[in-house]
């Protein structure tokens, strides 16, 4: 990564045209994986939000009872 950055910086300082960015050939299979990963992440966030709400409600209940 550092070598790529160095190459780009040198090319820019010498006012050379940068080569095009590499691209994958054919269709990428990542969207299905990405969709699954994002769904899992969203589900984890929903569970965490519910847990935090429950904990906050318990604390407020105890604070009001005191």
C-alpha positions in Angstrom: 0.0 0.0 0.0 2.8 2.4 0.9 4.6 1.6 -2.4 1.4 2.4 -4.3 1.1 5.7 -2.5 4.8 6.5 -3.2 4.3 5.6 -6.9 1.3 7.9 -7.1 3.1 10.7 -5.3 6.1 10.5 -7.6 4.0 10.3 -10.7 2.0 13.4 -9.5 5.2 15.4 -8.7 6.6 14.5 -12.2 3.2 15.4 -13.7 2.8 12.0 -15.2 -0.5 10.5 -16.0 -1.5 7.9 -13.4 -2.4 4.4 -14.7 -6.1 3.4 -14.5 -7.2 1.7 -11.3 -7.4 -2.1 -11.5 -10.8 -3.6 -11.9 -12.1 -7.1 -11.4 -13.0 -9.1 -14.5 -16.5 -10.5 -14.7 -19.3 -10.2 -12.2 -18.4 -9.9 -8.6 -20.1 -12.2 -6.1 -19.7 -9.8 -3.1 -23.2 -8.3 -3.2 -24.8 -11.4 -1.7 -22.2 -11.6 1.0 -22.5 -7.9 1.7 -26.2 -8.2 2.0 -26.0 -11.0 4.4 -23.3 -9.2 6.4 -25.3 -6.0 6.6 -28.4 -7.9 7.6 -26.5 -9.6 10.5 -25.0 -6.3 11.6 -28.5 -4.6 11.5 -30.0 -7.5 13.6 -27.1 -7.1 16.1 -27.8 -3.4 16.4 -31.5 -3.9 16.9 -30.8 -6.4 19.7 -28.3 -4.1 21.3 -30.7 -1.1 21.1 -33.4 -3.2 22.8 -31.0 -4.2 25.6 -29.9 -0.6 26.2 -33.6 0.5 26.3 -34.4 -2.3 28.8 -31.4 -1.4 31.0 -32.3 2.3 30.9 -35.9 1.5 31.8 -34.7 -0.6 34.7 -32.5 2.2 36.0 -35.2 4.8 35.6 -37.6 2.5 37.5 -35.1 2.1 40.3 -34.4 5.8 40.4 -38.1 6.6 40.6 -38.7 4.1 43.4 -36.0 5.6 45.6 
